[in-house]
Amino acid sequence: MASILLAEDDESLRRFLAAALERAGHAVTACGDGLDAYKSLKEGHYDLLLSDIVMPGLDGIELAKRAADLDPLLKIMFITGFAAVALHPASEAPKHAKVLSKPFHLREIVQEVERMIAA
């Protein structure tokens, strides 16, 4: 079981993702924006940050940079419809972050999370 911080501003998607990951046996803390997610990162330990890129308050790339500063071993995965933004070298996204493009199937994201946790 992994401890996952989920940062996703779309409430429906956030609920579906959290439920799917919890069914897979993971502990999930779900936040609706980057600022709340950053507060959670400072207060607890997580194995994985699963973050959208475009969010209010603090975007996913800045959240990931701050998360990597707090815990260089934290695994990071972006879920986004803007994969090119995350992959662009100028984005300054952590180089070890994985990007999963929307739309995706819930089973696919659970499998990707499992792979990242196992690595």
N, CA, C and O atoms as a DFTB+ gen file, in Angstrom:
476 C
 N C O
     1  1       0.835      -1.184       0.000
     2  2       0.000       0.000       0.000
     3  2       0.881       1.249       0.000
     4  3       1.865       1.339       0.734
     5  1       0.506       2.186      -0.826
     6  2       1.254       3.438      -0.912
     7  2       0.388       4.583      -0.385
     8  3      -0.841       4.518      -0.394
     9  1       1.064       5.616       0.067
    10  2       0.400       6.837       0.486
    11  2       0.499       7.822      -0.682
    12  3       1.593       8.215      -1.086
    13  1      -0.657       8.211      -1.212
    14  2      -0.706       9.027      -2.427
    15  2      -1.363      10.372      -2.137
    16  3      -2.418      10.441      -1.507
    17  1      -0.722      11.435      -2.608
    18  2      -1.320      12.757      -2.572
    19  2      -1.833      13.058      -3.971
    20  3      -1.060      13.113      -4.928
    21  1      -3.130      13.250      -4.081
    22  2      -3.787      13.528      -5.351
    23  2      -4.173      14.991      -5.402
    24  3      -4.917      15.467      -4.545
    25  1      -3.677      15.711      -6.394
    26  2      -4.015      17.126      -6.593
    27  2      -4.716      17.258      -7.943
    28  3      -4.084      17.156      -8.994
    29  1      -6.018      17.485      -7.903
    30  2      -6.837      17.569      -9.119
    31  2      -7.988      18.522      -8.837
    32  3      -8.737      18.326      -7.880
    33  1      -8.135      19.561      -9.671
    34  2      -9.171      20.559      -9.420
    35  2     -10.557      20.139      -9.899
    36  3     -11.553      20.702      -9.445
    37  1     -10.647      19.179     -10.791
    38  2     -11.942      18.693     -11.259
    39  2     -12.500      17.736     -10.200
    40  3     -11.986      16.634     -10.011
    41  1     -13.555      18.173      -9.517
    42  2     -14.079      17.418      -8.376
    43  2     -14.508      16.000      -8.747
    44  3     -14.207      15.053      -8.020
    45  1     -15.202      15.848      -9.858
    46  2     -15.660      14.512     -10.266
    47  2     -14.485      13.583     -10.526
    48  3     -14.459      12.450     -10.047
    49  1     -13.519      14.068     -11.284
    50  2     -12.346      13.255     -11.588
    51  2     -11.574      12.936     -10.314
    52  3     -11.102      11.814     -10.132
    53  1     -11.446      13.923      -9.434
    54  2     -10.738      13.715      -8.170
    55  2     -11.396      12.595      -7.365
    56  3     -10.705      11.729      -6.829
    57  1     -12.722      12.608      -7.280
    58  2     -13.448      11.571      -6.532
    59  2     -13.268      10.201      -7.174
    60  3     -13.030       9.218      -6.473
    61  1     -13.380      10.122      -8.504
    62  2     -13.221       8.845      -9.195
    63  2     -11.815       8.285      -9.014
    64  3     -11.643       7.101      -8.725
    65  1     -10.811       9.141      -9.185
    66  2      -9.429       8.696      -9.027
    67  2      -9.147       8.225      -7.605
    68  3      -8.536       7.176      -7.400
    69  1      -9.593       9.002      -6.630
    70  2      -9.365       8.625      -5.230
    71  2     -10.020       7.286      -4.935
    72  3      -9.409       6.425      -4.302
    73  1     -11.252       7.098      -5.382
    74  2     -11.961       5.838      -5.133
    75  2     -11.255       4.662      -5.796
    76  3     -11.121       3.599      -5.190
    77  1     -10.803       4.844      -7.039
    78  2     -10.117       3.755      -7.749
    79  2      -8.808       3.383      -7.063
    80  3      -8.482       2.203      -6.937
    81  1      -8.067       4.375      -6.626
    82  2      -6.784       4.114      -5.959
    83  2      -6.999       3.500      -4.575
    84  3      -6.221       2.647      -4.150
    85  1      -8.036       3.923      -3.881
    86  2      -8.351       3.331      -2.577
    87  2      -8.788       1.882      -2.737
    88  3      -8.414       1.032      -1.928
    89  1      -9.579       1.585      -3.777
    90  2      -9.981       0.196      -4.047
    91  2      -8.770      -0.682      -4.334
    92  3      -8.777      -1.880      -4.055
    93  1      -7.720      -0.064      -4.901
    94  2      -6.492      -0.801      -5.206
    95  2      -5.620      -0.958      -3.954
    96  3      -4.544      -1.554      -4.019
    97  1      -6.078      -0.427      -2.822
    98  2      -5.377      -0.629      -1.567
    99  2      -4.488       0.514      -1.108
   100  3      -3.732       0.357      -0.149
   101  1      -4.561       1.653      -1.769
   102  2      -3.709       2.786      -1.415
   103  2      -4.438       3.760      -0.490
   104  3      -5.666       3.847      -0.501
   105  1      -3.671       4.477       0.296
   106  2      -4.200       5.565       1.121
   107  2      -4.091       6.843       0.294
   108  3      -3.008       7.188      -0.178
   109  1      -5.197       7.535       0.121
   110  2      -5.226       8.710      -0.756
   111  2      -5.675       9.944       0.022
   112  3      -6.694       9.931       0.712
   113  1      -4.889      11.004      -0.108
   114  2      -5.281      12.325       0.364
   115  2      -5.559      13.135      -0.893
   116  3      -4.672      13.321      -1.725
   117  1      -6.789      13.618      -1.031
   118  2      -7.183      14.328      -2.250
   119  2      -7.361      15.814      -1.969
   120  3      -8.018      16.207      -1.005
   121  1      -6.761      16.631      -2.834
   122  2      -6.831      18.093      -2.709
   123  2      -7.350      18.685      -4.015
   124  3      -7.087      18.163      -5.099
   125  1      -8.093      19.790      -3.891
   126  2      -8.687      20.422      -5.060
   127  2      -7.856      21.508      -5.698
   128  3      -8.231      22.041      -6.743
   129  1      -6.719      21.851      -5.085
   130  2      -5.834      22.829      -5.716
   131  2      -4.405      22.627      -5.222
   132  3      -4.158      21.896      -4.262
   133  1      -3.490      23.280      -5.889
   134  2      -2.078      23.104      -5.598
   135  2      -1.656      23.618      -4.231
   136  3      -0.768      23.043      -3.602
   137  1      -2.276      24.684      -3.766
   138  2      -1.903      25.224      -2.457
   139  2      -2.270      24.258      -1.327
   140  3      -1.478      24.035      -0.412
   141  1      -3.474      23.688      -1.400
   142  2      -3.866      22.702      -0.392
   143  2      -2.962      21.476      -0.454
   144  3      -2.591      20.914       0.577
   145  1      -2.614      21.070      -1.660
   146  2      -1.730      19.914      -1.821
   147  2      -0.353      20.200      -1.221
   148  3       0.240      19.333      -0.579
   149  1       0.149      21.403      -1.428
   150  2       1.460      21.761      -0.872
   151  2       1.425      21.742       0.657
   152  3       2.374      21.289       1.297
   153  1       0.331      22.235       1.237
   154  2       0.182      22.181       2.697
   155  2       0.216      20.736       3.178
   156  3       0.856      20.428       4.183
   157  1      -0.470      19.855       2.465
   158  2      -0.481      18.434       2.836
   159  2       0.907      17.822       2.720
   160  3       1.295      16.995       3.545
   161  1       1.657      18.226       1.695
   162  2       3.027      17.716       1.528
   163  2       3.913      18.100       2.706
   164  3       4.745      17.311       3.155
   165  1       3.727      19.307       3.194
   166  2       4.550      19.782       4.308
   167  2       4.169      19.103       5.615
   168  3       4.987      19.019       6.531
   169  1       2.940      18.621       5.709
   170  2       2.446      18.041       6.956
   171  2       2.573      16.521       7.037
   172  3       2.509      15.964       8.132
   173  1       2.748      15.847       5.919
   174  2       2.757      14.377       5.948
   175  2       3.767      13.784       4.996
   176  3       4.439      14.492       4.245
   177  1       3.860      12.457       5.046
   178  2       4.762      11.734       4.148
   179  2       3.937      11.026       3.081
   180  3       2.920      10.398       3.378
   181  1       4.388      11.136       1.844
   182  2       3.706      10.487       0.720
   183  2       4.725       9.743      -0.124
   184  3       5.887      10.139      -0.220
   185  1       4.265       8.655      -0.734
   186  2       5.101       7.891      -1.649
   187  2       5.008       8.427      -3.074
   188  3       5.943       8.304      -3.864
   189  1       3.844       9.030      -3.387
   190  2       3.587       9.483      -4.745
   191  2       2.749      10.756      -4.733
   192  3       1.776      10.872      -3.987
   193  1       3.146      11.705      -5.573
   194  2       2.333      12.882      -5.860
   195  2       1.725      12.662      -7.233
   196  3       2.444      12.509      -8.220
   197  1       0.400      12.648      -7.296
   198  2      -0.339      12.487      -8.540
   199  2      -1.058      13.803      -8.772
   200  3      -2.013      14.123      -8.064
   201  1      -0.602      14.578      -9.769
   202  2      -1.073      15.945      -9.898
   203  2      -1.467      16.331     -11.318
   204  3      -0.804      15.981     -12.294
   205  1      -2.568      17.064     -11.393
   206  2      -2.931      17.741     -12.630
   207  2      -1.919      18.871     -12.813
   208  3      -1.230      19.236     -11.861
   209  1      -1.822      19.419     -13.997
   210  2      -0.903      20.537     -14.225
   211  2      -1.626      21.874     -14.083
   212  3      -1.150      22.769     -13.384
   213  1      -2.763      22.008     -14.740
   214  2      -3.485      23.275     -14.721
   215  2      -4.475      23.242     -13.557
   216  3      -5.497      22.557     -13.600
   217  1      -4.134      24.013     -12.505
   218  2      -4.969      24.089     -11.300
   219  2      -4.900      25.502     -10.745
   220  3      -3.941      26.232     -10.997
   221  1      -5.921      25.881      -9.991
   222  2      -5.870      27.198      -9.334
   223  2      -4.908      27.179      -8.146
   224  3      -4.587      26.124      -7.599
   225  1      -4.467      28.351      -7.772
   226  2      -3.624      28.487      -6.579
   227  2      -2.160      28.251      -6.850
   228  3      -1.341      29.159      -6.706
   229  1      -1.830      27.057      -7.236
   230  2      -0.449      26.659      -7.502
   231  2      -0.525      25.588      -8.580
   232  3      -1.138      24.543      -8.364
   233  1       0.084      25.826      -9.733
   234  2      -0.040      24.836     -10.799
   235  2       0.760      23.578     -10.469
   236  3       1.613      23.584      -9.580
   237  1       0.476      22.520     -11.186
   238  2       1.080      21.225     -10.900
   239  2       2.586      21.184     -11.057
   240  3       3.259      20.460     -10.324
   241  1       3.128      21.939     -11.990
   242  2       4.581      21.929     -12.183
   243  2       5.276      22.603     -11.002
   244  3       6.276      22.091     -10.500
   245  1       4.759      23.737     -10.559
   246  2       5.344      24.397      -9.389
   247  2       5.165      23.528      -8.148
   248  3       6.072      23.431      -7.322
   249  1       4.011      22.901      -8.013
   250  2       3.778      21.980      -6.897
   251  2       4.800      20.850      -6.914
   252  3       5.362      20.504      -5.875
   253  1       5.041      20.281      -8.077
   254  2       6.000      19.180      -8.201
   255  2       7.420      19.630      -7.868
   256  3       8.167      18.902      -7.215
   257  1       7.795      20.837      -8.318
   258  2       9.131      21.360      -7.992
   259  2       9.288      21.516      -6.485
   260  3      10.309      21.127      -5.919
   261  1       8.278      22.085      -5.841
   262  2       8.336      22.259      -4.387
   263  2       8.333      20.908      -3.676
   264  3       9.026      20.724      -2.675
   265  1       7.556      19.972      -4.194
   266  2       7.497      18.633      -3.600
   267  2       8.852      17.947      -3.684
   268  3       9.288      17.309      -2.727
   269  1       9.517      18.077      -4.828
   270  2      10.839      17.463      -5.007
   271  2      11.867      18.112      -4.083
   272  3      12.794      17.443      -3.625
   273  1      11.713      19.406      -3.805
   274  2      12.605      20.072      -2.848
   275  2      12.392      19.528      -1.435
   276  3      13.351      19.338      -0.685
   277  1      11.134      19.281      -1.078
   278  2      10.824      18.743       0.250
   279  2      11.286      17.290       0.402
   280  3      11.810      16.898       1.445
   281  1      11.080      16.500      -0.658
   282  2      11.417      15.075      -0.622
   283  2      11.927      14.643      -1.993
   284  3      11.134      14.319      -2.877
   285  1      13.244      14.636      -2.173
   286  2      13.814      14.278      -3.473
   287  2      13.477      12.855      -3.924
   288  3      13.598      12.546      -5.109
   289  1      13.056      11.987      -3.004
   290  2      12.721      10.606      -3.357
   291  2      11.242      10.424      -3.710
   292  3      10.833       9.343      -4.133
   293  1      10.445      11.475      -3.536
   294  2       9.021      11.402      -3.841
   295  2       8.826      11.120      -5.322
   296  3       9.434      11.774      -6.169
   297  1       7.985      10.153      -5.630
   298  2       7.655       9.854      -7.026
   299  2       6.545      10.805      -7.453
   300  3       5.626      11.102      -6.690
   301  1       6.652      11.273      -8.690
   302  2       5.715      12.286      -9.192
   303  2       5.143      11.839     -10.526
   304  3       5.871      11.412     -11.421
   305  1       3.819      11.944     -10.642
   306  2       3.144      11.647     -11.899
   307  2       2.163      12.774     -12.191
   308  3       1.362      13.154     -11.337
   309  1       2.235      13.300     -13.404
   310  2       1.278      14.303     -13.853
   311  2       0.163      13.613     -14.611
   312  3       0.409      12.703     -15.403
   313  1      -1.064      14.047     -14.368
   314  2      -2.212      13.625     -15.168
   315  2      -2.731      14.901     -15.816
   316  3      -3.167      15.826     -15.130
   317  1      -2.680      14.941     -17.125
   318  2      -2.966      16.221     -17.775
   319  2      -3.428      16.068     -19.214
   320  3      -3.135      15.083     -19.891
   321  1      -4.142      17.052     -19.640
   322  2      -4.488      17.171     -21.049
   323  2      -3.452      18.002     -21.786
   324  3      -3.567      18.221     -22.991
   325  1      -2.429      18.469     -21.052
   326  2      -1.399      19.334     -21.606
   327  2      -0.021      18.686     -21.468
   328  3       0.905      19.294     -20.930
   329  1       0.109      17.461     -21.952
   330  2       1.359      16.712     -21.781
   331  2       2.553      17.449     -22.364
   332  3       3.648      17.388     -21.806
   333  1       2.359      18.140     -23.472
   334  2       3.482      18.848     -24.091
   335  2       4.052      19.905     -23.158
   336  3       5.254      20.167     -23.178
   337  1       3.199      20.514     -22.339
   338  2       3.663      21.523     -21.385
   339  2       4.582      20.879     -20.352
   340  3       5.644      21.416     -20.040
   341  1       4.176      19.739     -19.828
   342  2       4.974      19.055     -18.800
   343  2       6.279      18.523     -19.368
   344  3       7.297      18.498     -18.676
   345  1       6.254      18.105     -20.609
   346  2       7.434      17.500     -21.217
   347  2       8.402      18.530     -21.780
   348  3       9.558      18.204     -22.053
   349  1       7.952      19.757     -21.956
   350  2       8.807      20.792     -22.528
   351  2       9.926      21.131     -21.544
   352  3       9.652      21.363     -20.366
   353  1      11.185      21.164     -22.003
   354  2      12.308      21.433     -21.105
   355  2      12.183      22.757     -20.345
   356  3      12.687      22.867     -19.228
   357  1      11.535      23.743     -20.917
   358  2      11.398      25.035     -20.259
   359  2      10.409      24.995     -19.098
   360  3      10.341      25.940     -18.313
   361  1       9.649      23.920     -18.983
   362  2       8.648      23.845     -17.921
   363  2       9.275      23.688     -16.545
   364  3       8.633      23.987     -15.538
   365  1      10.509      23.229     -16.487
   366  2      11.222      22.994     -15.234
   367  2      10.529      21.951     -14.355
   368  3      10.721      21.934     -13.139
   369  1       9.730      21.089     -14.970
   370  2       9.120      19.988     -14.221
   371  2      10.229      19.038     -13.793
   372  3      11.214      18.882     -14.514
   373  1      10.089      18.402     -12.638
   374  2      11.111      17.431     -12.222
   375  2      11.327      16.383     -13.314
   376  3      10.372      15.828     -13.856
   377  1      12.576      16.128     -13.621
   378  2      12.918      15.254     -14.752
   379  2      12.473      13.811     -14.559
   380  3      12.267      13.095     -15.538
   381  1      12.323      13.376     -13.319
   382  2      11.922      12.003     -13.057
   383  2      10.400      11.814     -13.055
   384  3       9.913      10.702     -12.851
   385  1       9.658      12.893     -13.280
   386  2       8.199      12.803     -13.259
   387  2       7.676      12.054     -14.482
   388  3       8.219      12.177     -15.580
   389  1       6.629      11.289     -14.278
   390  2       5.952      10.592     -15.363
   391  2       4.748      11.426     -15.772
   392  3       4.164      12.125     -14.944
   393  1       4.378      11.357     -17.038
   394  2       3.220      12.097     -17.531
   395  2       2.223      11.112     -18.132
   396  3       2.569      10.318     -19.006
   397  1       0.994      11.173     -17.659
   398  2      -0.090      10.364     -18.208
   399  2      -1.116      11.333     -18.785
   400  3      -1.681      12.159     -18.068
   401  1      -1.345      11.220     -20.082
   402  2      -2.237      12.167     -20.763
   403  2      -3.705      11.796     -20.588
   404  3      -4.084      10.627     -20.651
   405  1      -4.521      12.833     -20.367
   406  2      -5.971      12.665     -20.354
   407  2      -6.439      12.617     -21.797
   408  3      -5.822      13.268     -22.639
   409  1      -7.464      11.905     -22.123
   410  2      -8.239      11.038     -21.234
   411  2      -7.531       9.697     -21.024
   412  3      -6.746       9.254     -21.864
   413  1      -7.817       9.077     -19.914
   414  2      -7.270       7.769     -19.598
   415  2      -8.351       6.960     -18.908
   416  3      -9.330       7.510     -18.403
   417  1      -8.165       5.659     -18.890
   418  2      -9.090       4.764     -18.201
   419  2      -8.614       4.621     -16.762
   420  3      -7.409       4.594     -16.515
   421  1      -9.529       4.530     -15.817
   422  2      -9.140       4.393     -14.417
   423  2      -8.212       3.207     -14.193
   424  3      -7.279       3.290     -13.394
   425  1      -8.461       2.110     -14.891
   426  2      -7.599       0.931     -14.770
   427  2      -6.176       1.270     -15.199
   428  3      -5.214       0.794     -14.597
   429  1      -6.041       2.092     -16.239
   430  2      -4.723       2.491     -16.731
   431  2      -3.956       3.299     -15.684
   432  3      -2.761       3.079     -15.485
   433  1      -4.625       4.218     -15.025
   434  2      -3.914       5.030     -14.040
   435  2      -3.524       4.198     -12.823
   436  3      -2.449       4.395     -12.257
   437  1      -4.388       3.268     -12.416
   438  2      -4.041       2.389     -11.295
   439  2      -2.818       1.552     -11.656
   440  3      -1.927       1.368     -10.826
   441  1      -2.769       1.046     -12.881
   442  2      -1.613       0.257     -13.325
   443  2      -0.330       1.105     -13.334
   444  3       0.725       0.639     -12.903
   445  1      -0.422       2.334     -13.819
   446  2       0.748       3.215     -13.857
   447  2       1.233       3.552     -12.454
   448  3       2.435       3.598     -12.193
   449  1       0.280       3.788     -11.551
   450  2       0.642       4.051     -10.160
   451  2       1.363       2.841      -9.574
   452  3       2.387       2.983      -8.905
   453  1       0.826       1.655      -9.827
   454  2       1.455       0.425      -9.324
   455  2       2.899       0.296      -9.842
   456  3       3.803      -0.066      -9.089
   457  1       3.100       0.593     -11.118
   458  2       4.444       0.524     -11.714
   459  2       5.396       1.514     -11.033
   460  3       6.537       1.183     -10.710
   461  1       4.904       2.716     -10.827
   462  2       5.769       3.740     -10.208
   463  2       6.117       3.381      -8.775
   464  3       7.255       3.574      -8.348
   465  1       5.164       2.866      -8.037
   466  2       5.394       2.499      -6.645
   467  2       6.403       1.358      -6.579
   468  3       7.265       1.341      -5.700
   469  1       6.301       0.411      -7.496
   470  2       7.189      -0.755      -7.492
   471  2       8.616      -0.413      -7.907
   472  3       9.558      -1.115      -7.540
   473  1       8.774       0.663      -8.670
   474  2      10.114       1.017      -9.206
   475  2      11.028       1.574      -8.145
   476  3      12.175       1.915      -8.435
